[in-house]
Amino acid sequence: MSKFGRNSVGAYAAAKGGLKMLTLNMATEWAKWNIQVNGIGPGYFVTDITEPLRAEGHPFNEFIINRTPAGRWGVPSDLIGPVIFLASRASDFVNGHILYVDGGINATIGKPANE
């Protein structure tokens, strides 16, 4: 995610932040040609890379499931609707936006776990 810092992933975080700012910059530069530039900010998704983190009993798996209002990791099919929306005429006046597809974790991740 391009919204929060996390220990030990500095290069990854810098890349995500760079893509977020590139999206915003391109949105302002290309708007004069009626080109909208948006991004999708996926939350924590089921992938081969996240498989070790999703193991039953792994603290990070428990953290994600407990802190995500949807109560689960995302699956690739969760991205279909947002991609179709951003590729359609329905998003013609959406520009410079990062659409977070994250099961609501951005809304809760900064709150204490007991709230």
Residue, then its C-alpha position, 0 to 999 in steps of 0.5 A: m500500500s502507498k499509504f502506510g510505512r512499515n518496518s523493513v520494506g523501505a525500497y518497496a514503500a519508496a516504489k509504491g510512493g513513487l507510483k502514487m505520485l507519478t499517477l497524480n502528476m500524470a493526471t494533471e499533465w494529461a488532463k488537457w488531452n482528456i486522458q484520465v490517469n488513476g491507479i488501483g491500490p490493492g490491499y493484502f491479496v492472496t498470491d504465491i508471494t503472500e502464501p507463507l504469511r497466510a499460514e494458519g497461526h502466522p501473526f501477520n495473517e491474524f493481523i490482516i484478517n483481524r484488521t480488515p473489516a471484510g475479515r479476509w485477504g483479497v482474491p484476484s477476482d476482487l479487482i475485476g469490478p474496479v478495473i472495469f470501472l476505471a476502464s469505462r466511460a463511467s469514470d470519465f471525470v475521475n482523475g488522479h485517484i488511487l482506488y484502494v481495493d483493500g476490504g476496508i483495511n485503510a479505514t482501520i489499520g491506524k486504530p488500536a486493535n481493541e476499538 
